[in-house]
Amino acid sequence: MKAWLPQTWSGRIYALLLLSLALAPFVLDWMKQPFYLDLLTRALIFAIAVISLNLILGYGGMVSLGHAAYIGIGAYCVGIPSYYDYYNGWLHLALALGVGGGFALITGAISLRTKGVYFIMITMAFSQMAFFLFVSMEEYGADDGLVIYSRSEFPQWISLDSAFGLYYWIFAVLLLALFFIHRLVHAHFGRVIVGSKFNEERMMALGFNTYRYRLACYVLSAMLCSVAGMLLGNFAGFISPDMMSWARSGELIFMVIIGGVGTLFGPLIGTMVFVLLEEILSAITVYWHLIFGIMLVALVLYGKGGIHGWLSLLDRGGGGRG
């Protein structure tokens, strides 16, 4: 009876979190709290982007300060076709995957020839190039942004028109992203990526072309992040180059660190905590960035492993088996 249940306390907490997210729209609708449904929807979109970043950062050791560029690319793959009255959702999705993957293939092929701080800086440079490209596009609003008047059109049974429909679309993509990352990391491909993170020279000596593996990982991560951007464009109904700023990329890295680098559910819970704290602190004071910064410094110094690391203490403390 208990075989299908998570066998660790941390696993049970994550299962409860997913169940809560699945039921949240009904509970919030019953409580007449549409604002919190919007807040939760935005958090899940960023969770997908953070999960994609964790694939290259946590498992591959590739610290990118330009990952938010793919959020912006995905969003503009909705906004620009919609500007010309092309609202087909499958077209938007294909563009997000294709353009995001293509940009990652070109820039990643160059960036991955560098390491360490040079990789960080070159990914930020490519992100800023994309940022200024969209800023220069006067036809699409430049830095004033572009309004999306209608959401991507899909068949009625998976329509994005209602708040519930959009939420469960995003929730489904989140579950697929978690399943995809789990299978990928535990497959032969993922083991090469993780091995390259710790000892790339040894993996090369074993005959693996680590450059190609890491480039493929980088492209897959970018494509998933572009899907998050597509969903964000539909949710916000407004897009601008600010979506792809280097500061936004820094926030995505913080979310990974808060939840736990190189863990499956860490990015999800890290994003939830980040968005919640941002909302609470900004309501208390205009100087919330200072408080938030201090909390992040404390977490980095004293919270090894992030929130996932804290939850893992429950497993080691005697509650690991149910």
C-alpha positions, 0 to 999 in steps of 0.5 A: 500500500505504501510502496508508491509513496515517497520513502523520505521526509523530503520526498513527502514534502515535495509530493505535498507541494506538487499536490498543493499546486495542483489544487491551488486554483480551486482553493484560491477560487473558493477563497475569492483570491485571484491575485494569489492565483496570478502570483502563483502562476508567475512563480511557476513560469519562473520555476520552469526557467530556473529548472532549465538553468539548473540543468546547465548550472547544477548538473553541468557546472556551466554558470550562465549570466545570460539565461534570461535572454531565452525568456525574452526570446520565447516571449517575443516569439509570441508577441511578434507573430501576434503583432501581425495577427498570427495567434496560432499557439503551435506556431508560437511554441515552435518558434520559441523552441526553434529560435531559442535553440538556434540562438543557443546553438550559435552562442553556446558553440562559442561560449563553451570554448571558454571556462570559468569567469570567461564563460560567465562574461561571454554569456552575459555579453550575448544576452546583452546583445539580444537585449539591445537588439530588441531595444533597437526594434522600434516597430515592436515597441523598442524599450517601451515594450509590446502589448499582446492583445490575445493569448496563443490559440490552442484547441478548446480542451487546452485553451489558455483563455481562462486563468485556470486553463493557463495555470494548468498549462503551465503546471503541466509544462512544469511536471514535464520539465521535472520528468524530463530533467530526472530522466535526462540526468539519470541517462547515459547523457546526463552521467556524461554531463555530470562527469564533465562537471567534476573532471572533464579531462577524465571524461575526455580520456574515456573517449567522450566528446564533452564539448558536444555533450555540453553544447547539447545540454546548453541547447536543451536548457535554452529551449526549455527556458524559451518555452517559459518565456512563451508562457510568460508572454501569454500570462503578462500580455506585455513583453519588453527587453527588460525580460532578458536583462542580466539582472534577471539572469542573476535572479534566476541564479539566486533561485537555484541557490536558494532551492539547492544547486544540482537537485531536482526539486530545489529550483521549484521550491527556491523559486516559490520562496524567492517570489513569496519573499519578494512579494512580502518584503516589497509590501513592507518597505521600499528598501526590501532589496536590502533586506532580501540581499542580507537574507541571500548572503546569510543563506549562501554563508550558512545554508549549504545546499539551500532549502533542499539541504535543510530538508535532507537533514530530516532524512538523515535525522531518523525520518528517512524511511516511512 
